[in-house]
């Protein structure tokens, strides 16, 4: 059993006075923001600054301006849209996945090193990085790519509209599945330089298409080129050891020193077509609140003959499973004890009735759980909100649950809060 995602969401309930039940962060910030926490799917009118030494987590956010990461800061972003630039100097790291950037991306390290991990990213401008680990995968760069004195560089299944210059990578450079409309230069790389090749010199599954020249100079260690089509000239010089060419290379011309197989002649047509076919996506199991607000309001508890009672509904949750083979999954929840000042109420008094409201993914609602007012654990222990059996349809499902809180009459007055932990299991 593997936990795929876990999220703590604050909740609150007014037992005897007005109050609210909050279920996760949702915010709209104007004029820019400082990000030192998990902002989720925040919309920012302006830019974001990640302060020195802080961590900013964004999921589904829209930022009209740019993002600046200060020294020691960490940007961890998934499925975001950035209108401006992403800039980081001496940062702990920048990780951006499944996103778009309307300007440039630049990540430069200082004494601390750092990393730039860019995956499934559409960059309208250029990408520049230095002094950090660089991994660029399944991405599109609208202008050029420059890495300088990076620890290592991996450029995988990525399109570069301009030139790609990888200079001085101290632990090597790997280029596979790249489509470069300009020229590709790999200079001063140490340990291993692998361009469309394995360490043994065999062609990688993903070859490279270079519309300009391929320049491989001044590299030390194992330097291999295979499976790479170059419209212009391949230049190999000053490499120690001498570059070794494997199978599958073509070029308009070749200059310098190399060993191995001579490249074939580049095609003479007016145009060439290149496409990278990735591995079949393994898919993922993801869930999110289905609403712009995370607030659930149980209001003021009603005084009955033998108890206080309050009802409401959780914010609906949208679950999407796109994994190959459609394995079984479940979404469970557990509620901590309610707190108000120094007073505590057991969450066993809270029950629910789950339901599936939209179902394109074969979801099945969990069992209804009674309030523990008359006995039982209620939601103080982990309970299944929704699940799907192996082989279910691949699609989205939306689930909700009615909440039922029943409290003893001797409950001290106050506005009580608790924490809901939602966990996706597969």
matplotlib code that plots the C-alpha trace (Angstrom):
import matplotlib.pyplot as plt

x = [0.0, 1.5, 0.5, 0.4, -0.7, -1.4, -2.7, -3.6, -6.6, -7.7, -11.4, -13.4, -16.8, -18.8, -20.2, -22.3, -21.3, -20.9, -17.9, -16.7, -15.3, -12.3, -11.1, -7.9, -6.3, -7.6, -6.6, -6.6, -3.7, -3.5, -0.3, 2.0, 2.8, 5.5, 5.4, 6.9, 4.3, 1.9, -0.3, -2.0, -4.0, -3.6, -4.2, -1.6, -2.1, 1.5, 4.7, 5.9, 9.0, 10.3, 12.2, 15.7, 15.7, 12.0, 10.0, 7.2, 4.9, 2.4, -0.1, -2.3, -1.4, -1.7, 0.9, 0.5, 4.0, 7.2, 8.8, 12.0, 13.7, 16.1, 19.2, 18.5, 14.9, 13.1, 10.4, 8.3, 5.7, 3.3, 0.8, 1.3, 1.1, 3.7, 3.3, 6.8, 10.3, 11.4, 14.7, 16.8, 20.2, 22.0, 18.7, 18.3, 16.5, 13.8, 11.5, 8.7, 6.6, 3.7, 3.7, 4.2, 6.4, 5.7, 9.3, 12.7, 13.9, 17.3, 18.7, 22.3, 23.9, 26.4, 28.4, 25.4, 25.0, 21.4, 19.3, 17.0, 14.6, 12.3, 9.8, 7.0, 7.6, 6.7, 9.0, 8.3, 11.7, 15.2, 16.6, 19.9, 21.5, 24.8, 26.5, 23.6, 22.3, 20.3, 17.6, 15.3, 12.9, 9.9, 10.0, 9.8, 12.1, 11.1, 14.5, 18.0, 19.4, 22.7, 24.2, 27.5, 29.6, 26.6, 27.3, 25.7, 23.2, 20.5, 18.6, 16.0, 13.2, 13.2, 12.8, 15.0, 14.1, 17.5, 21.0, 21.7, 25.1, 26.2, 29.5, 31.8, 29.6, 31.8, 30.0, 29.0, 26.2, 23.6, 21.5, 18.9, 15.6, 16.5, 15.3, 17.5, 16.6, 19.9, 23.3, 24.2, 27.5, 28.9, 32.2, 34.4, 32.3, 34.0, 33.5, 31.0, 29.5, 26.7, 24.9, 22.2, 24.4, 24.6, 27.9, 28.8, 28.3, 25.1, 22.3, 19.8, 16.1, 15.7, 18.0, 18.7, 17.8, 20.1, 19.2, 22.5, 25.9, 27.0, 30.1, 31.8, 35.0, 37.3, 35.5, 37.3, 36.4, 34.0, 32.6, 30.1, 27.8, 25.2, 21.7, 22.0, 21.1, 22.9, 22.0, 25.2, 28.7, 29.8, 33.0, 34.9, 38.2, 40.3, 38.5, 40.4, 39.8, 38.9, 35.2, 33.7, 30.9, 28.5, 25.7, 22.9, 24.7, 24.2, 25.8, 26.3, 30.0, 32.5, 35.6, 38.2, 39.2, 36.9, 36.9, 34.2, 31.7, 31.6, 28.3, 26.0, 25.1, 22.5, 19.2, 19.1, 15.5, 14.1, 12.7, 13.0, 10.4, 11.3, 9.1, 9.9, 7.6, 7.7, 7.0, 3.4, 2.5, 2.1, -0.5, -1.2, -3.8, -4.5, -7.2, -8.2, -10.9, -13.6, -14.3, -12.8, -13.0, -12.0, -14.5, -17.2, -19.6, -21.4, -22.8, -24.1, -24.9, -28.6, -29.6, -31.9, -33.4, -30.4, -27.6, -26.2, -26.3, -24.8, -24.8, -23.0, -21.1, -17.4, -16.1, -16.5, -13.3, -12.5, -10.4, -8.7, -6.9, -5.1, -2.8, -2.2, -4.1, -6.5, -5.4, -7.6, -7.5, -9.2, -9.4, -9.6, -10.0, -9.4, -10.3, -8.3, -9.9, -11.6, -9.9, -11.1, -8.7, -7.9, -11.0, -11.0, -13.9, -13.3, -13.8, -15.6, -18.7, -18.5, -20.0, -20.6, -22.5, -20.3, -21.8, -20.5, -21.9, -20.1, -18.7, -16.6, -14.0, -15.9, -15.9, -17.9, -18.8, -17.6, -19.9, -21.9, -20.4, -22.6, -21.6, -20.2, -22.6, -24.2, -21.1, -18.5, -15.4, -17.0, -14.3, -11.6, -10.2, -9.5, -12.6, -13.1, -14.6, -14.5, -12.8, -12.6, -11.8, -9.1, -10.1, -12.3, -12.9, -10.2, -11.8, -12.8, -15.1, -16.5, -17.4, -18.8, -20.1, -22.8, -21.4, -23.3, -21.9, -23.7, -22.3, -23.2, -25.1, -22.2, -19.8, -18.1, -19.1, -16.6, -15.6, -13.8, -11.3, -9.8, -7.7, -8.8, -6.2, -7.0, -4.9, -5.0, -4.0, -3.2]
y = [0.0, 3.3, 6.8, 9.0, 12.3, 13.6, 17.0, 18.6, 20.9, 23.1, 22.9, 24.8, 24.6, 26.9, 24.7, 27.4, 30.6, 31.7, 30.2, 28.5, 25.2, 25.8, 23.1, 24.1, 27.3, 29.4, 32.9, 35.9, 38.3, 41.6, 43.5, 40.7, 38.5, 37.1, 33.3, 31.3, 28.6, 26.4, 28.8, 26.1, 27.4, 31.1, 33.7, 36.6, 39.9, 40.8, 38.9, 36.6, 36.9, 33.8, 35.2, 34.1, 30.6, 30.1, 27.4, 28.4, 25.7, 26.4, 24.0, 25.3, 29.0, 31.8, 34.6, 37.6, 38.8, 37.0, 35.0, 35.9, 33.4, 34.9, 33.3, 29.9, 29.9, 27.0, 27.2, 24.0, 24.6, 22.3, 23.2, 27.0, 29.8, 32.6, 35.8, 37.1, 35.7, 33.2, 34.3, 32.7, 33.6, 31.4, 29.7, 26.3, 25.2, 25.7, 22.8, 23.6, 20.8, 20.9, 24.6, 27.6, 30.7, 33.7, 35.2, 33.7, 31.3, 31.9, 29.9, 30.6, 29.0, 30.4, 28.6, 26.5, 25.0, 24.2, 22.8, 23.7, 20.9, 21.8, 19.2, 19.5, 23.2, 25.6, 28.6, 31.5, 33.0, 31.6, 29.3, 30.1, 28.3, 28.0, 26.5, 24.2, 20.7, 21.1, 18.7, 19.8, 17.2, 17.1, 20.8, 23.5, 26.6, 29.5, 31.1, 29.8, 27.6, 28.4, 26.5, 27.6, 25.7, 23.5, 20.5, 18.3, 18.8, 16.6, 17.8, 15.2, 15.2, 19.0, 21.5, 24.6, 27.2, 29.0, 27.7, 25.4, 26.0, 23.7, 25.0, 23.6, 20.9, 19.5, 16.1, 15.7, 16.4, 14.2, 15.2, 12.8, 13.5, 17.1, 19.1, 22.2, 24.7, 26.5, 24.9, 22.7, 23.3, 21.1, 22.5, 21.8, 19.0, 16.5, 12.8, 11.9, 13.7, 11.6, 13.1, 10.7, 7.9, 5.5, 5.2, 2.3, 4.4, 2.8, 5.0, 6.1, 5.4, 9.1, 10.6, 14.3, 16.6, 19.6, 22.1, 24.1, 22.8, 20.4, 21.5, 19.1, 20.6, 20.6, 17.8, 15.3, 11.7, 9.5, 11.5, 9.7, 10.8, 8.6, 8.8, 12.5, 14.2, 17.4, 19.6, 21.6, 20.6, 18.4, 19.8, 17.6, 19.0, 19.3, 16.4, 14.3, 11.4, 11.7, 11.7, 8.4, 8.4, 5.5, 4.5, 6.6, 10.0, 12.1, 15.5, 18.0, 17.9, 16.7, 18.5, 17.7, 14.4, 11.5, 7.7, 5.2, 5.3, 8.1, 10.0, 9.5, 12.3, 14.7, 14.7, 17.2, 18.2, 21.7, 20.9, 18.2, 17.0, 16.0, 14.6, 13.0, 10.2, 9.7, 6.7, 6.0, 8.1, 6.1, 8.5, 9.6, 9.7, 13.2, 15.0, 18.6, 20.6, 21.3, 25.0, 28.4, 28.4, 25.9, 27.2, 24.9, 26.5, 24.4, 27.6, 27.8, 24.5, 24.0, 23.3, 20.2, 18.4, 16.2, 17.5, 20.2, 19.5, 21.1, 19.9, 20.9, 19.5, 19.2, 21.0, 18.5, 16.7, 15.9, 12.8, 11.9, 8.6, 8.3, 5.5, 2.6, -0.5, 1.5, 0.1, 0.4, 3.5, 5.1, 8.5, 8.4, 11.1, 11.5, 14.4, 15.6, 16.6, 20.0, 22.8, 26.1, 27.9, 25.3, 23.2, 20.0, 18.1, 14.6, 14.3, 11.1, 13.3, 14.1, 11.7, 11.9, 10.4, 10.3, 10.5, 10.4, 13.4, 13.0, 9.6, 9.1, 7.1, 4.2, 5.7, 4.2, 6.2, 5.1, 3.9, 6.4, 6.9, 8.0, 10.6, 8.9, 10.8, 7.5, 5.5, 4.8, 6.5, 8.8, 10.4, 10.3, 7.3, 7.0, 6.5, 5.9, 8.8, 7.3, 4.4, 2.7, -1.0, -2.3, -1.9, 1.1, 3.6, 6.2, 9.6, 12.1, 11.6, 14.2, 13.2, 15.0, 14.2, 15.5, 16.2, 15.5, 16.9, 16.0, 17.2, 16.8, 19.6, 20.2, 21.1, 24.4, 27.3, 28.4, 28.3, 25.0, 24.0, 20.7, 19.3, 17.0, 14.8, 13.5, 10.7, 9.0, 5.3, 2.9]
z = [0.0, -1.0, 0.2, -2.9, -1.3, 2.1, 3.0, 6.3, 6.2, 9.1, 10.2, 12.8, 14.2, 16.5, 19.2, 21.0, 19.2, 15.6, 13.8, 10.6, 9.4, 7.2, 4.8, 3.1, 1.8, -1.1, -1.6, -4.0, -3.6, -5.3, -6.2, -5.7, -2.7, -0.5, -0.6, 2.4, 2.6, 0.6, -1.4, -3.4, -6.4, -5.5, -8.1, -7.9, -9.6, -9.7, -8.8, -6.1, -3.9, -2.1, 0.8, 1.7, 3.3, 2.9, 0.9, -1.5, -2.7, -5.5, -7.1, -9.9, -9.2, -11.7, -11.4, -13.7, -13.0, -12.3, -9.5, -7.6, -5.4, -2.9, -1.5, 0.1, -1.0, -2.6, -5.2, -5.6, -8.2, -10.1, -12.8, -12.6, -15.1, -14.8, -16.9, -16.3, -15.5, -12.9, -11.4, -8.6, -7.4, -4.8, -4.1, -2.5, -5.6, -8.3, -9.2, -11.8, -13.3, -15.8, -16.1, -18.4, -18.0, -20.2, -19.8, -19.1, -16.5, -14.8, -11.9, -10.7, -7.6, -5.2, -2.5, -1.6, -5.1, -5.7, -8.5, -11.4, -12.2, -15.1, -16.2, -18.8, -18.9, -21.7, -21.5, -23.9, -23.5, -22.7, -19.9, -18.2, -15.3, -13.6, -10.6, -10.0, -11.0, -14.2, -15.3, -18.2, -19.4, -21.7, -22.1, -24.8, -24.7, -27.0, -27.2, -26.3, -23.5, -21.7, -18.8, -17.3, -14.8, -13.9, -11.7, -14.4, -17.2, -18.4, -21.5, -22.3, -24.9, -25.0, -27.9, -28.1, -30.6, -30.5, -29.6, -26.8, -25.1, -22.3, -21.0, -18.2, -16.6, -13.9, -13.7, -17.3, -19.8, -21.3, -24.3, -25.6, -27.5, -28.0, -31.0, -31.4, -34.2, -33.7, -32.8, -29.9, -28.2, -25.4, -24.2, -21.2, -19.8, -17.4, -16.6, -19.4, -22.4, -23.9, -26.9, -28.1, -26.8, -23.9, -21.9, -24.2, -27.3, -28.4, -29.7, -27.0, -27.6, -28.1, -30.7, -31.4, -34.2, -34.6, -37.3, -37.0, -36.0, -33.3, -31.5, -29.1, -27.8, -24.7, -22.9, -20.7, -20.0, -22.0, -24.9, -27.1, -30.0, -31.5, -33.0, -33.8, -37.0, -37.7, -40.6, -40.4, -39.3, -36.5, -35.0, -32.5, -31.2, -28.1, -26.3, -23.9, -24.7, -28.4, -29.1, -30.2, -32.8, -32.7, -35.1, -36.3, -36.8, -39.9, -40.7, -43.5, -42.7, -40.1, -38.7, -36.1, -34.5, -33.7, -33.6, -34.5, -37.3, -39.9, -39.8, -42.8, -45.1, -43.9, -45.9, -48.7, -48.7, -48.2, -44.8, -42.1, -39.6, -36.1, -33.4, -30.0, -29.0, -25.2, -23.2, -22.5, -19.5, -16.3, -15.2, -11.6, -8.9, -7.9, -5.9, -5.1, -3.5, -6.0, -5.2, -4.9, -1.1, 1.5, 4.0, 5.5, 7.9, 10.5, 12.0, 15.5, 17.1, 17.8, 21.4, 21.6, 24.6, 25.2, 23.0, 20.8, 17.0, 13.9, 10.3, 7.1, 4.1, 3.3, 0.3, -2.6, -3.6, -7.2, -7.8, -11.1, -11.8, -15.1, -14.2, -16.6, -15.5, -13.3, -10.0, -6.9, -4.8, -1.8, -0.2, 3.6, 6.2, 9.9, 12.2, 15.2, 18.4, 18.4, 20.4, 21.7, 24.0, 26.7, 26.0, 24.0, 22.3, 20.9, 17.1, 17.8, 18.1, 14.3, 11.8, 8.0, 5.1, 1.9, -1.6, -5.1, -7.1, -10.4, -11.5, -14.6, -12.7, -11.1, -7.6, -4.7, -1.7, 1.7, 4.5, 6.5, 10.0, 12.9, 15.4, 18.5, 20.7, 21.8, 21.4, 18.7, 17.3, 14.7, 12.5, 15.2, 13.4, 9.7, 7.5, 3.8, 2.0, -1.5, -3.3, -6.6, -7.4, -9.7, -13.4, -12.8, -15.6, -16.2, -15.4, -12.8, -9.9, -7.4, -3.9, -0.9, 2.5, 4.8, 8.3, 11.5, 14.8, 18.1, 21.4, 25.0, 26.7, 29.1, 26.3, 27.2, 24.9, 22.3, 18.7, 18.2, 15.5, 14.4, 11.6, 8.8, 7.3, 3.8, 2.5, -1.0, -0.9, -3.7]

ax = plt.figure().add_subplot(projection="3d")
ax.plot(x, y, z, "-o")
ax.set_aspect("equal")
plt.show()
